[in-house]
């Protein structure tokens, strides 16, 4: 069996057209949530990301540390090459980190990069 990597997506990587452009296939996922984070808006200036997603404003997960805060999303099981494609797709401002989701599963997720503070 080939290696798969869990990636938690709360945004455009759940969109079928973004998945086709990024991975060349559709990926079914399992619902979960990311505790201790909220979503804030991030203006995207990468023309490729805008053309694929159709959006100039995306959301980004900001850590609050408050366990009452939750971000709903989907766990996508990716190949190592698809994870690299995800890194290539995500715009400046996103940083990939590993977290524990509400279900107790470990997964990678893209969150607000250290030192970046987007407006609420």
N, C-alpha and C positions, 0 to 999 in steps of 0.2 A: 504494500500500500504506500502511495506517495505521501510525503509530509504535507500537512496542512497547518496553517497558522490562523488563529482567531483574530479578527479585526472587528471592533465594535464601531458601527457607523450610525450617526444620528442625523446625517445630512445627505448631500448629493450622491454619495457612493451607494445609496439605496435605490437611486433612480435607474430604471432599466436602460435609458439611453446613455447615461454616464458609465454604467457597468459595461455595456457593449463597446463603448469607445476606449475604456480603460483596460478591460480584461478580455474583450473579444467574446464574451459569453455572459449569460444571465446567472446570477448567484442567488439561490434561495437562502434565507437566513432564519435565525431564531430570534424572537423578541427578547429583550433584556433591558436593563437600565443602568445608568452610570450615577451612583450616589456621590453627593458632595460637590456637584457641579451644576452650573446654570448655563444657558445659551445666551450669547450676545451676538450682535451683528458685526460682520467684518466685510468691508468693501474690497472687492477683488479687482485687481488691475491687470491680471494675466489674461491676454486675449484668448489664448487656447482654452483655459478653464471656463471663461465666460461663454465661448462658442459651444463647448460641450454641455455645460449645465444650463445655459440659457439665462443665467442670473449673474448680475453684477454684485449682489449682496448675498453672502452666505452666512451661516451661523458658525460660531466657534464655541467650544466648551471652555468655560472659565471655572477654575477651582474655587470653591467657597469654603470647603471643609465642613460645611453644615450637612449632616447626614439626612436632614429633611429635604434638601434639594436633590432633585433627580432629573436626569436627562434620558428620555426614552429613545430607543433605537433598536438596531438589529445586529446580531453577531453574524459576520460573513466568514466563511472558511475559505482561505486563499492558499494558493501555492506560494512558495518563496518568491518566484518571479512576479506573481500578481501583487505581492506586498511591495515589491520594488516599483511596480507600475503605480500603485497607490501613492507612494512617496513622490513620484514624478508628477502625479496629477495635483496633489495638494499644493495650494498656493503658499507664498511666503506668509509667515505669521503662524502657521500650524507646525506643531512639533509632535512627533510620534512618541508615545510613552506606553508603558505596560501598566494596567490597572486591574483591580478586582471589581467585577460587576456585582450588581445586586444579587444575582443568582449564586455568587461565589466563584464563578468561572473567571479565569485570567484571560485577558485579551489586550491587544494593542488598540490604541485610540489616538486620534489627532486632537490635541488640545491647544489652547493659547500658549504660544511660545514664551519662554521666560523673557522678561524685559519688554514684552509687547503688552500694551494696555489699550485695547480698542474701546471706543465709546459704547455706553449702554444703549 
